[in-house]
Amino acid sequence: MTLDDLGECIREKLIESKLMDIVCRDQVEKYYYEQRISFDTAVISQIIMTEYGAIRELMYCIEEGGDFYTFASQYSLDEP
């Protein structure tokens, strides 16, 4: 990569960043104000299991894109 290539790459990233700021700024603020009540809470889940094989299988499912919250509500020995 030459110095000119680097300069062009930085220029493109800067233009992209400025464009995203202009296009999205109003949308982000609007979304935040419409959804701000939902940002005041959090849902925390944990999975408590005793069998090692089941734990490994569940970890694999989560790593492959499974929904942690759904698995926690279905398989955890902990009370919700």
ZIPEPE-V257407 format. One line per field, one symbol per residue. phi: phi as a letter, one per 30 degrees, with the letter a starting at -180 (. if undefined). psi: psi as a letter, one per 40 degrees, with the letter a starting at -180 (. if undefined). A space follows every 10 residues. Layout:
# ZIPEPE-V257407
phi->???
psi->???
This chain:
# ZIPEPE-V257407
phi->.ddddddddd dddddddddd dddceddddd deddcedddd bbccbbccbc cedddddddd ddddjddedd ddddcddddd
psi->hidddddddd dddddddddd dddedddddd ddddeddeee iihhiihhie hddddddddd dddeeihddd ddddeieih.
